[in-house]
Amino acid sequence: MEIEKTLPYRTVGSARDVARAYTFKGSYAATFDFVIINNTADTLRYVANEYGWYRYCPPAVGVWRNGVTLQNRAAGLHLANPSTTRLTCGA
């Protein structure tokens, strides 16, 4: 799942990086170097964040893992018409 999210994210990020680097450097070589280094670092950081999210779950999401339904939680918060979808964090 990380690949399907990472590729579009990095495509948009790369376009932004090219525009930014060329604007400041005015050199194709410097722009290329910046984009390659920045994409590598950003992709690694993004994938690490996704794996960390699935592995360690923030405490608020961990509540859903324990069998609490959205209807029960929404009723406690006085919210109307909650979805029937159960939230989970990882497998």
Backbone hydrogen bonds in HBPLUS format (Angstrom, degrees):
<---DONOR---> <-ACCEPTOR-->    atom                        ^
c    i                          cat <-CA-CA->   ^        H-A-AA   ^      H-
h    n   atom  resd res      DA  || num        DHA   H-A  angle D-A-AA Bond
n    s   type  num  typ     dist DA aas  dist angle  dist       angle   num
A0005-LYS N   A0001-MET O   3.36 MM   4  6.66 144.4  2.49 145.2 154.5     1
A0006-THR N   A0002-GLU O   2.71 MM   4  5.78 152.5  1.79 149.8 158.9     2
A0007-LEU N   A0003-ILE O   3.06 MM   4  5.98 176.3  2.06 153.0 153.4     3
A0009-TYR N   A0005-LYS O   3.41 MM   4  6.36 156.3  2.47 140.0 146.6     4
A0010-ARG N   A0006-THR O   2.80 MM   4  5.96 161.2  1.84 160.2 164.8     5
A0011-THR N   A0007-LEU O   2.92 MM   4  6.08 147.1  2.03 146.8 156.3     6
A0012-VAL N   A0008-PRO O   3.12 MM   4  6.33 169.3  2.13 153.7 154.2     7
A0013-GLY N   A0009-TYR O   2.99 MM   4  6.14 158.9  2.03 143.0 149.9     8
A0014-SER N   A0010-ARG O   2.73 MM   4  5.76 147.8  1.83 142.0 150.0     9
A0015-ALA N   A0011-THR O   3.13 MM   4  6.39 158.7  2.18 146.8 151.4    10
A0016-ARG N   A0012-VAL O   3.12 MM   4  6.39 160.0  2.16 150.0 155.2    11
A0017-ASP N   A0013-GLY O   2.87 MM   4  6.09 155.2  1.94 144.9 152.3    12
A0018-VAL N   A0014-SER O   2.85 MM   4  6.07 158.5  1.89 154.8 159.4    13
A0019-ALA N   A0015-ALA O   3.17 MM   4  6.36 169.9  2.18 148.3 150.7    14
A0020-ARG N   A0016-ARG O   2.94 MM   4  6.11 164.1  1.97 151.2 156.2    15
A0021-ALA N   A0017-ASP O   2.80 MM   4  5.84 171.2  1.81 153.0 156.1    16
A0022-TYR N   A0018-VAL O   2.95 MM   4  5.94 167.2  1.97 151.1 155.3    17
A0023-THR N   A0019-ALA O   3.06 MM   4  6.02 150.8  2.15 139.2 147.4    18
A0024-PHE N   A0020-ARG O   3.12 MM   4  6.38 155.9  2.18 149.1 154.6    19
A0025-LYS N   A0021-ALA O   2.77 MM   4  5.78 161.7  1.81 156.1 162.0    20
A0026-GLY N   A0022-TYR O   2.81 MM   4  4.71 137.1  1.99 115.0 128.9    21
A0031-THR N   A0027-SER O   2.97 MM   4  6.07 154.1  2.04 143.4 151.4    22
A0032-PHE N   A0028-TYR O   2.87 MM   4  6.03 162.1  1.90 149.8 154.2    23
A0033-ASP N   A0029-ALA O   2.99 MM   4  6.20 168.0  2.00 152.2 155.1    24
A0034-PHE N   A0030-ALA O   2.97 MM   4  6.08 163.5  2.00 146.5 151.3    25
A0035-VAL N   A0031-THR O   2.95 MM   4  6.13 165.3  1.97 154.0 157.9    26
A0036-ILE N   A0032-PHE O   3.01 MM   4  6.19 165.1  2.03 155.2 158.9    27
A0037-ILE N   A0033-ASP O   3.06 MM   4  6.20 173.9  2.06 154.6 156.6    28
A0038-ASN N   A0034-PHE O   2.84 MM   4  5.85 165.1  1.86 152.3 157.5    29
A0039-ASN N   A0035-VAL O   2.86 MM   4  5.79 158.7  1.90 144.2 150.5    30
A0040-THR N   A0036-ILE O   3.08 MM   4  6.18 161.9  2.12 146.8 151.7    31
A0041-ALA N   A0037-ILE O   3.09 MM   4  6.30 170.0  2.10 152.7 155.2    32
A0042-ASP N   A0038-ASN O   2.85 MM   4  5.95 167.2  1.87 152.5 156.8    33
A0043-THR N   A0039-ASN O   2.88 MM   4  5.84 162.1  1.91 147.7 152.9    34
A0044-LEU N   A0040-THR O   3.10 MM   4  6.22 166.4  2.12 149.2 153.0    35
A0045-ARG N   A0041-ALA O   3.01 MM   4  6.14 160.1  2.05 148.3 154.3    36
A0046-TYR N   A0042-ASP O   2.84 MM   4  5.96 156.3  1.90 147.8 154.6    37
A0047-VAL N   A0043-THR O   2.96 MM   4  6.12 170.7  1.97 155.9 157.6    38
A0048-ALA N   A0044-LEU O   2.98 MM   4  6.04 160.4  2.02 144.8 151.0    39
A0049-ASN N   A0045-ARG O   2.98 MM   4  6.12 151.2  2.07 141.5 149.2    40
A0050-GLU N   A0046-TYR O   3.01 MM   4  6.34 154.8  2.08 147.5 154.1    41
A0051-TYR N   A0047-VAL O   2.95 MM   4  6.23 167.7  1.97 157.3 159.8    42
A0052-GLY N   A0048-ALA O   2.89 MM   4  5.99 156.7  1.94 145.1 152.4    43
A0053-TRP N   A0049-ASN O   2.85 MM   4  6.01 151.5  1.93 145.6 153.6    44
A0054-TYR N   A0050-GLU O   3.02 MM   4  6.32 164.2  2.05 153.5 156.3    45
A0055-ARG N   A0051-TYR O   2.89 MM   4  5.98 146.4  2.01 143.6 153.7    46
A0056-TYR N   A0052-GLY O   2.86 MM   4  5.78 171.9  1.87 152.4 154.8    47
A0057-CYS N   A0053-TRP O   2.95 MM   4  5.09 146.3  2.07 132.9 140.0    48
A0061-VAL N   A0058-PRO O   3.09 MM   3  5.54 126.1  2.39 112.2 124.9    49
A0062-GLY N   A0058-PRO O   3.05 MM   4  6.28 151.8  2.14 154.0 162.8    50
A0064-TRP N   A0061-VAL O   3.04 MM   3  5.59 129.0  2.31 112.9 123.6    51
A0065-ARG N   A0062-GLY O   3.17 MM   3  5.14 126.0  2.47  93.9 107.7    52
A0066-ASN N   A0063-VAL O   3.06 MM   3  5.44 144.8  2.19 107.2 116.9    53
A0067-GLY N   A0064-TRP O   3.29 MM   3  5.82 145.2  2.41 121.1 119.3    54
A0073-ARG N   A0069-THR O   3.11 MM   4  6.37 169.3  2.12 152.7 155.6    55
A0074-ALA N   A0070-LEU O   2.74 MM   4  5.76 162.5  1.77 150.3 156.0    56
A0075-ALA N   A0071-GLN O   2.92 MM   4  5.99 152.2  1.99 144.1 151.5    57
A0076-GLY N   A0072-ASN O   3.21 MM   4  6.48 151.9  2.30 142.6 149.2    58
A0077-LEU N   A0073-ARG O   3.17 MM   4  6.48 131.8  2.41 137.6 150.6    59
A0077-LEU N   A0074-ALA O   3.06 MM   3  4.98 130.9  2.31  93.4 107.1    60
A0078-HIS N   A0074-ALA O   2.87 MM   4  5.92 104.6  2.45 137.5 156.3    61
A0079-LEU N   A0074-ALA O   2.86 MM   5  4.98 172.8  1.87 141.6 144.0    62
A0078-HIS N   A0075-ALA O   3.17 MM   3  4.86 155.7  2.23  96.0 103.3    63
